[in-house]
Amino acid sequence: MSQEDRFVDIEIKLAHQEDLVESLNQMVYQQGRRIDQLDAMVAKLAEHIRNNPQSGPNPVNDRPPHY
């Protein structure tokens, strides 16, 4: 294998690795956005529960009927 062939192989591998890194970066970015959305949703739900502890069919602080 000539030196030029080795350089070509290295350049091909590097190009594939750059594509993979870009794909992974995009995936991490999308996951970060989704985590931010879920954090906001959890915060809203927690606030709703704090402000309305008696809402819903099973209030949070009530004891079950068998006690």
Biopython code that builds the backbone (N, CA, C, O; Angstrom):
import numpy as np
from Bio.PDB.StructureBuilder import StructureBuilder

atoms = [
    (1, "MET", "N", (0.858, -1.167, 0.000)),
    (1, "MET", "CA", (0.000, 0.000, 0.000)),
    (1, "MET", "C", (0.907, 1.234, 0.000)),
    (1, "MET", "O", (1.816, 1.354, 0.822)),
    (2, "SER", "N", (0.646, 2.131, -0.923)),
    (2, "SER", "CA", (1.483, 3.313, -1.033)),
    (2, "SER", "C", (1.102, 4.322, 0.047)),
    (2, "SER", "O", (0.053, 4.226, 0.683)),
    (3, "GLN", "N", (1.978, 5.272, 0.223)),
    (3, "GLN", "CA", (1.740, 6.314, 1.217)),
    (3, "GLN", "C", (0.508, 7.150, 0.837)),
    (3, "GLN", "O", (-0.264, 7.560, 1.704)),
    (4, "GLU", "N", (0.340, 7.390, -0.439)),
    (4, "GLU", "CA", (-0.828, 8.153, -0.893)),
    (4, "GLU", "C", (-2.127, 7.402, -0.588)),
    (4, "GLU", "O", (-3.110, 8.011, -0.167)),
    (5, "ASP", "N", (-2.135, 6.089, -0.799)),
    (5, "ASP", "CA", (-3.308, 5.282, -0.472)),
    (5, "ASP", "C", (-3.622, 5.350, 1.027)),
    (5, "ASP", "O", (-4.784, 5.418, 1.428)),
    (6, "ARG", "N", (-2.577, 5.330, 1.835)),
    (6, "ARG", "CA", (-2.771, 5.428, 3.290)),
    (6, "ARG", "C", (-3.385, 6.778, 3.655)),
    (6, "ARG", "O", (-4.277, 6.839, 4.502)),
    (7, "PHE", "N", (-2.922, 7.853, 3.033)),
    (7, "PHE", "CA", (-3.480, 9.180, 3.296)),
    (7, "PHE", "C", (-4.958, 9.254, 2.885)),
    (7, "PHE", "O", (-5.782, 9.844, 3.584)),
    (8, "VAL", "N", (-5.264, 8.655, 1.760)),
    (8, "VAL", "CA", (-6.646, 8.644, 1.288)),
    (8, "VAL", "C", (-7.529, 7.889, 2.287)),
    (8, "VAL", "O", (-8.622, 8.346, 2.623)),
    (9, "ASP", "N", (-7.050, 6.728, 2.761)),
    (9, "ASP", "CA", (-7.803, 5.957, 3.751)),
    (9, "ASP", "C", (-8.014, 6.762, 5.039)),
    (9, "ASP", "O", (-9.100, 6.752, 5.617)),
    (10, "ILE", "N", (-6.973, 7.450, 5.474)),
    (10, "ILE", "CA", (-7.083, 8.272, 6.685)),
    (10, "ILE", "C", (-8.081, 9.410, 6.471)),
    (10, "ILE", "O", (-8.885, 9.700, 7.357)),
    (11, "GLU", "N", (-8.035, 10.047, 5.318)),
    (11, "GLU", "CA", (-8.977, 11.130, 5.031)),
    (11, "GLU", "C", (-10.416, 10.621, 4.998)),
    (11, "GLU", "O", (-11.327, 11.300, 5.471)),
    (12, "ILE", "N", (-10.622, 9.436, 4.444)),
    (12, "ILE", "CA", (-11.967, 8.849, 4.404)),
    (12, "ILE", "C", (-12.454, 8.563, 5.818)),
    (12, "ILE", "O", (-13.590, 8.884, 6.167)),
    (13, "LYS", "N", (-11.593, 7.962, 6.627)),
    (13, "LYS", "CA", (-11.962, 7.666, 8.011)),
    (13, "LYS", "C", (-12.249, 8.953, 8.781)),
    (13, "LYS", "O", (-13.193, 9.005, 9.570)),
    (14, "LEU", "N", (-11.460, 9.971, 8.562)),
    (14, "LEU", "CA", (-11.666, 11.248, 9.237)),
    (14, "LEU", "C", (-13.009, 11.866, 8.828)),
    (14, "LEU", "O", (-13.732, 12.403, 9.668)),
    (15, "ALA", "N", (-13.331, 11.787, 7.555)),
    (15, "ALA", "CA", (-14.608, 12.330, 7.083)),
    (15, "ALA", "C", (-15.781, 11.597, 7.726)),
    (15, "ALA", "O", (-16.767, 12.221, 8.117)),
    (16, "HIS", "N", (-15.676, 10.275, 7.836)),
    (16, "HIS", "CA", (-16.732, 9.494, 8.484)),
    (16, "HIS", "C", (-16.847, 9.863, 9.962)),
    (16, "HIS", "O", (-17.953, 9.978, 10.490)),
    (17, "GLN", "N", (-15.716, 10.047, 10.623)),
    (17, "GLN", "CA", (-15.745, 10.419, 12.036)),
    (17, "GLN", "C", (-16.341, 11.813, 12.228)),
    (17, "GLN", "O", (-17.078, 12.043, 13.187)),
    (18, "GLU", "N", (-16.030, 12.735, 11.331)),
    (18, "GLU", "CA", (-16.619, 14.076, 11.423)),
    (18, "GLU", "C", (-18.130, 14.015, 11.252)),
    (18, "GLU", "O", (-18.859, 14.708, 11.962)),
    (19, "ASP", "N", (-18.610, 13.196, 10.321)),
    (19, "ASP", "CA", (-20.051, 13.021, 10.140)),
    (19, "ASP", "C", (-20.691, 12.425, 11.388)),
    (19, "ASP", "O", (-21.763, 12.860, 11.810)),
    (20, "LEU", "N", (-20.035, 11.432, 11.976)),
    (20, "LEU", "CA", (-20.557, 10.793, 13.171)),
    (20, "LEU", "C", (-20.615, 11.779, 14.341)),
    (20, "LEU", "O", (-21.605, 11.821, 15.072)),
    (21, "VAL", "N", (-19.563, 12.562, 14.515)),
    (21, "VAL", "CA", (-19.538, 13.554, 15.593)),
    (21, "VAL", "C", (-20.647, 14.579, 15.388)),
    (21, "VAL", "O", (-21.312, 14.965, 16.350)),
    (22, "GLU", "N", (-20.854, 15.017, 14.174)),
    (22, "GLU", "CA", (-21.926, 15.980, 13.897)),
    (22, "GLU", "C", (-23.292, 15.370, 14.194)),
    (22, "GLU", "O", (-24.154, 16.038, 14.765)),
    (23, "SER", "N", (-23.501, 14.118, 13.817)),
    (23, "SER", "CA", (-24.768, 13.444, 14.113)),
    (23, "SER", "C", (-24.980, 13.318, 15.623)),
    (23, "SER", "O", (-26.080, 13.556, 16.122)),
    (24, "LEU", "N", (-23.939, 12.951, 16.333)),
    (24, "LEU", "CA", (-24.045, 12.820, 17.788)),
    (24, "LEU", "C", (-24.294, 14.175, 18.447)),
    (24, "LEU", "O", (-25.073, 14.268, 19.395)),
    (25, "ASN", "N", (-23.644, 15.213, 17.957)),
    (25, "ASN", "CA", (-23.882, 16.553, 18.493)),
    (25, "ASN", "C", (-25.332, 16.973, 18.295)),
    (25, "ASN", "O", (-25.946, 17.549, 19.192)),
    (26, "GLN", "N", (-25.874, 16.684, 17.123)),
    (26, "GLN", "CA", (-27.269, 17.024, 16.845)),
    (26, "GLN", "C", (-28.199, 16.256, 17.776)),
    (26, "GLN", "O", (-29.171, 16.814, 18.285)),
    (27, "MET", "N", (-27.905, 14.987, 17.998)),
    (27, "MET", "CA", (-28.727, 14.168, 18.879)),
    (27, "MET", "C", (-28.671, 14.696, 20.325)),
    (27, "MET", "O", (-29.701, 14.770, 20.996)),
    (28, "VAL", "N", (-27.497, 15.053, 20.793)),
    (28, "VAL", "CA", (-27.346, 15.594, 22.141)),
    (28, "VAL", "C", (-28.102, 16.914, 22.263)),
    (28, "VAL", "O", (-28.741, 17.164, 23.285)),
    (29, "TYR", "N", (-28.039, 17.751, 21.250)),
    (29, "TYR", "CA", (-28.767, 19.016, 21.257)),
    (29, "TYR", "C", (-30.270, 18.774, 21.359)),
    (29, "TYR", "O", (-30.952, 19.416, 22.158)),
    (30, "GLN", "N", (-30.785, 17.852, 20.553)),
    (30, "GLN", "CA", (-32.212, 17.551, 20.580)),
    (30, "GLN", "C", (-32.627, 16.969, 21.927)),
    (30, "GLN", "O", (-33.690, 17.310, 22.447)),
    (31, "GLN", "N", (-31.809, 16.106, 22.490)),
    (31, "GLN", "CA", (-32.118, 15.539, 23.795)),
    (31, "GLN", "C", (-32.096, 16.624, 24.875)),
    (31, "GLN", "O", (-32.920, 16.604, 25.790)),
    (32, "GLY", "N", (-31.178, 17.550, 24.774)),
    (32, "GLY", "CA", (-31.116, 18.655, 25.725)),
    (32, "GLY", "C", (-32.372, 19.500, 25.664)),
    (32, "GLY", "O", (-32.909, 19.892, 26.699)),
    (33, "ARG", "N", (-32.844, 19.782, 24.462)),
    (33, "ARG", "CA", (-34.097, 20.539, 24.319)),
    (33, "ARG", "C", (-35.268, 19.782, 24.911)),
    (33, "ARG", "O", (-36.119, 20.374, 25.575)),
    (34, "ARG", "N", (-35.321, 18.477, 24.679)),
    (34, "ARG", "CA", (-36.414, 17.664, 25.222)),
    (34, "ARG", "C", (-36.340, 17.635, 26.752)),
    (34, "ARG", "O", (-37.371, 17.720, 27.418)),
    (35, "ILE", "N", (-35.159, 17.519, 27.301)),
    (35, "ILE", "CA", (-34.998, 17.546, 28.757)),
    (35, "ILE", "C", (-35.479, 18.874, 29.308)),
    (35, "ILE", "O", (-36.150, 18.906, 30.340)),
    (36, "ASP", "N", (-35.150, 19.969, 28.641)),
    (36, "ASP", "CA", (-35.622, 21.287, 29.079)),
    (36, "ASP", "C", (-37.150, 21.349, 29.067)),
    (36, "ASP", "O", (-37.761, 21.893, 29.988)),
    (37, "GLN", "N", (-37.766, 20.790, 28.020)),
    (37, "GLN", "CA", (-39.228, 20.777, 27.946)),
    (37, "GLN", "C", (-39.822, 19.952, 29.086)),
    (37, "GLN", "O", (-40.802, 20.360, 29.709)),
    (38, "LEU", "N", (-39.229, 18.799, 29.354)),
    (38, "LEU", "CA", (-39.737, 17.943, 30.421)),
    (38, "LEU", "C", (-39.534, 18.586, 31.789)),
    (38, "LEU", "O", (-40.400, 18.474, 32.656)),
    (39, "ASP", "N", (-38.400, 19.260, 31.993)),
    (39, "ASP", "CA", (-38.172, 19.986, 33.251)),
    (39, "ASP", "C", (-39.243, 21.046, 33.461)),
    (39, "ASP", "O", (-39.767, 21.190, 34.566)),
    (40, "ALA", "N", (-39.570, 21.783, 32.415)),
    (40, "ALA", "CA", (-40.598, 22.816, 32.520)),
    (40, "ALA", "C", (-41.951, 22.186, 32.842)),
    (40, "ALA", "O", (-42.712, 22.725, 33.645)),
    (41, "MET", "N", (-42.249, 21.059, 32.224)),
    (41, "MET", "CA", (-43.503, 20.383, 32.472)),
    (41, "MET", "C", (-43.587, 19.897, 33.926)),
    (41, "MET", "O", (-44.623, 20.049, 34.574)),
    (42, "VAL", "N", (-42.520, 19.326, 34.423)),
    (42, "VAL", "CA", (-42.488, 18.853, 35.809)),
    (42, "VAL", "C", (-42.645, 20.030, 36.764)),
    (42, "VAL", "O", (-43.360, 19.922, 37.760)),
    (43, "ALA", "N", (-41.992, 21.144, 36.479)),
    (43, "ALA", "CA", (-42.110, 22.325, 37.335)),
    (43, "ALA", "C", (-43.551, 22.830, 37.367)),
    (43, "ALA", "O", (-44.057, 23.200, 38.426)),
    (44, "LYS", "N", (-44.210, 22.844, 36.206)),
    (44, "LYS", "CA", (-45.611, 23.273, 36.161)),
    (44, "LYS", "C", (-46.507, 22.324, 36.941)),
    (44, "LYS", "O", (-47.404, 22.763, 37.660)),
    (45, "LEU", "N", (-46.268, 21.025, 36.802)),
    (45, "LEU", "CA", (-47.070, 20.054, 37.537)),
    (45, "LEU", "C", (-46.853, 20.187, 39.040)),
    (45, "LEU", "O", (-47.809, 20.118, 39.813)),
    (46, "ALA", "N", (-45.611, 20.375, 39.456)),
    (46, "ALA", "CA", (-45.312, 20.540, 40.882)),
    (46, "ALA", "C", (-45.987, 21.795, 41.421)),
    (46, "ALA", "O", (-46.533, 21.782, 42.524)),
    (47, "GLU", "N", (-45.953, 22.871, 40.652)),
    (47, "GLU", "CA", (-46.609, 24.110, 41.068)),
    (47, "GLU", "C", (-48.117, 23.907, 41.160)),
    (47, "GLU", "O", (-48.752, 24.383, 42.101)),
    (48, "HIS", "N", (-48.686, 23.214, 40.201)),
    (48, "HIS", "CA", (-50.120, 22.943, 40.215)),
    (48, "HIS", "C", (-50.504, 22.131, 41.460)),
    (48, "HIS", "O", (-51.515, 22.411, 42.104)),
    (49, "ILE", "N", (-49.697, 21.137, 41.785)),
    (49, "ILE", "CA", (-49.980, 20.309, 42.962)),
    (49, "ILE", "C", (-49.857, 21.133, 44.241)),
    (49, "ILE", "O", (-50.670, 20.986, 45.154)),
    (50, "ARG", "N", (-48.847, 21.996, 44.312)),
    (50, "ARG", "CA", (-48.688, 22.849, 45.498)),
    (50, "ARG", "C", (-49.867, 23.810, 45.650)),
    (50, "ARG", "O", (-50.340, 24.046, 46.762)),
    (51, "ASN", "N", (-50.336, 24.358, 44.542)),
    (51, "ASN", "CA", (-51.413, 25.339, 44.584)),
    (51, "ASN", "C", (-52.797, 24.709, 44.716)),
    (51, "ASN", "O", (-53.737, 25.368, 45.162)),
    (52, "ASN", "N", (-52.928, 23.462, 44.338)),
    (52, "ASN", "CA", (-54.227, 22.775, 44.359)),
    (52, "ASN", "C", (-54.084, 21.387, 44.996)),
    (52, "ASN", "O", (-54.287, 20.380, 44.318)),
    (53, "PRO", "N", (-53.741, 21.320, 46.274)),
    (53, "PRO", "CA", (-53.480, 20.004, 46.875)),
    (53, "PRO", "C", (-54.722, 19.120, 46.939)),
    (53, "PRO", "O", (-54.592, 17.899, 47.030)),
    (54, "GLN", "N", (-55.913, 19.696, 46.894)),
    (54, "GLN", "CA", (-57.132, 18.892, 46.994)),
    (54, "GLN", "C", (-57.721, 18.544, 45.625)),
    (54, "GLN", "O", (-58.793, 17.942, 45.558)),
    (55, "SER", "N", (-57.050, 18.905, 44.547)),
    (55, "SER", "CA", (-57.608, 18.615, 43.224)),
    (55, "SER", "C", (-57.453, 17.143, 42.888)),
    (55, "SER", "O", (-56.525, 16.480, 43.350)),
    (56, "GLY", "N", (-58.342, 16.661, 42.108)),
    (56, "GLY", "CA", (-58.288, 15.275, 41.666)),
    (56, "GLY", "C", (-59.069, 14.362, 42.578)),
    (56, "GLY", "O", (-59.483, 14.782, 43.658)),
    (57, "PRO", "N", (-59.283, 13.118, 42.173)),
    (57, "PRO", "CA", (-60.093, 12.186, 42.940)),
    (57, "PRO", "C", (-59.432, 11.717, 44.234)),
    (57, "PRO", "O", (-60.138, 11.375, 45.183)),
    (58, "ASN", "N", (-58.109, 11.689, 44.305)),
    (58, "ASN", "CA", (-57.389, 11.230, 45.489)),
    (58, "ASN", "C", (-56.506, 12.350, 46.015)),
    (58, "ASN", "O", (-55.368, 12.493, 45.568)),
    (59, "PRO", "N", (-57.002, 13.147, 46.954)),
    (59, "PRO", "CA", (-56.167, 14.221, 47.494)),
    (59, "PRO", "C", (-54.872, 13.669, 48.067)),
    (59, "PRO", "O", (-54.843, 12.551, 48.581)),
    (60, "VAL", "N", (-53.814, 14.441, 47.982)),
    (60, "VAL", "CA", (-52.475, 13.991, 48.338)),
    (60, "VAL", "C", (-52.372, 13.631, 49.816)),
    (60, "VAL", "O", (-51.730, 12.634, 50.147)),
    (61, "ASN", "N", (-52.976, 14.399, 50.715)),
    (61, "ASN", "CA", (-52.784, 14.212, 52.151)),
    (61, "ASN", "C", (-53.853, 13.358, 52.817)),
    (61, "ASN", "O", (-53.761, 13.125, 54.022)),
    (62, "ASP", "N", (-54.839, 12.890, 52.112)),
    (62, "ASP", "CA", (-55.880, 12.071, 52.713)),
    (62, "ASP", "C", (-55.376, 10.648, 52.937)),
    (62, "ASP", "O", (-54.609, 10.100, 52.146)),
    (63, "ARG", "N", (-55.841, 10.069, 54.053)),
    (63, "ARG", "CA", (-55.497, 8.671, 54.337)),
    (63, "ARG", "C", (-56.447, 7.769, 53.579)),
    (63, "ARG", "O", (-57.615, 8.109, 53.393)),
    (64, "PRO", "N", (-55.964, 6.640, 53.146)),
    (64, "PRO", "CA", (-56.845, 5.676, 52.457)),
    (64, "PRO", "C", (-57.976, 5.235, 53.383)),
    (64, "PRO", "O", (-57.829, 5.310, 54.603)),
    (65, "PRO", "N", (-59.100, 4.778, 52.833)),
    (65, "PRO", "CA", (-60.265, 4.431, 53.648)),
    (65, "PRO", "C", (-60.020, 3.259, 54.610)),
    (65, "PRO", "O", (-60.760, 3.131, 55.585)),
    (66, "HIS", "N", (-59.048, 2.426, 54.389)),
    (66, "HIS", "CA", (-58.838, 1.282, 55.271)),
    (66, "HIS", "C", (-58.070, 1.623, 56.539)),
    (66, "HIS", "O", (-57.797, 0.722, 57.333)),
    (67, "TYR", "N", (-57.706, 2.892, 56.769)),
    (67, "TYR", "CA", (-57.017, 3.284, 58.004)),
    (67, "TYR", "C", (-57.992, 3.735, 59.037)),
    (67, "TYR", "O", (-57.595, 4.103, 60.142)),
]
sb = StructureBuilder()
sb.init_structure("model")
sb.init_model(0)
sb.init_chain("A")
sb.init_seg("    ")
for serial, (resi, resn, name, xyz) in enumerate(atoms, 1):
    if name == "N":
        sb.init_residue(resn, " ", resi, " ")
    sb.init_atom(name, np.array(xyz, "f"), 0.0, 1.0, " ", f" {name:<3s}", serial, name[0])
structure = sb.get_structure()
